[in-house]
Amino acid sequence: MTTIYFVRHAHSTYTKEERERPLSEKGHCDAENVTHLLKDKHIDVVISSPYKRAIQTVQGIANTYKLSIQTEEDLRERLLSTEPVSNFNDAMQNVWEDWSFAYEGGESNDIAQRRAVICIQNILKKYEGKNIVIGTHGNIMVLLMNYFNLK
């Protein structure tokens, strides 16, 4: 049986450079807690979004099992917009109300979900029968879970 443990990145320190945003002190503590939770799960593979905060969150798990972290570009966070949005909460509500809606240069739920699902399907084929940790982002996790099970 193949088992996937999805890990949403821990709390990060805001920086303008989305990909390089590091974990905060709290985030590092939370990452240690996740490592502890998965220490007896016989992890075979650790895969992550290429974003620094996602990698840092699963690094302890990789270290525990003496594994390298494989990065998958298609596990990155969904791009909301290439332009600043005036109200982040309103912008998020808009994209969740209409799955085909996208802001300027951004991804709709449909597009982001499609890329993430294809990525997961490829991972499932490649690592059949393995225990897999996947470090990713909140929006992408929800989109994946909605695809595989709306409950």
Secondary structure by P-SEA (a helix, b strand, c coil): cbbbbbbcccccccccccccccccaaaaaaaaaaaaaaccccccbbbbcccaaaaaaaaaaaaaacbbbbbbcccccccccccccccaaaaaaaaaacccccccccccaaaaaaaaaaaaaaaaaaccccbbbbbbcaaaaaaaaaaaccc
